[in-house]
Amino acid sequence: MASDDQNKDSKDFDVVLVHGKTPDGEGACVLRARPGRLEAGEVRPLREGRPVHGGGQILQLAPRPGSYLYDVKAQYDVPSVGTAQPEAAHAGPAQVATSAYRESWERTFGTPGPNRALN
């Protein structure tokens, strides 16, 4: 018979089984089991300066002694590509031409007049 502690923990399980390397050798292929879900995927180490691709999670894995299982603690849900962020509500690069920049440009180079030939 299972103890009450084991039954309590079984409702909140989130574990990963590592079963091989990714084709490029930089990550691991995994099966993740949590209540009501069984998923196949990959885990890769975080590297400074490299982007975190959208649609996944940043996980902390803790090994279970004597097995290939790891307990999972989700640290951060990475937004999917194309999801509008509050600070980035538009597509494209950031606008860097401020009004002060434009005024300085016009003082330095002048405004184009109607008779100025292009090139």
Stockholm file with secondary structure:
# STOCKHOLM 1.0

chainA/1-119         MASDDQNKDSKDFDVVLVHGKTPDGEGACVLRARPGRLEAGEVRPLREGRPVHGGGQILQLAPRPGSYLYDVKAQYDVPSVGTAQPEAAHAGPAQVATSAYRESWERTFGTPGPNRALN
#=GR chainA/1-119 SS CCCHHHHHHHTTCCEEEEEEECTTSSSEEEEEEETTEEEEEEECCCCTTSCCCTTCEEEEEEECTTSSEEEEEEEEECCCTTCCBTTBCSSSSCCCCCHHHHHHHHHHHCCCCTTCCCC
#=GC SS_cons         CCCHHHHHHHTTCCEEEEEEECTTSSSEEEEEEETTEEEEEEECCCCTTSCCCTTCEEEEEEECTTSSEEEEEEEEECCCTTCCBTTBCSSSSCCCCCHHHHHHHHHHHCCCCTTCCCC
//
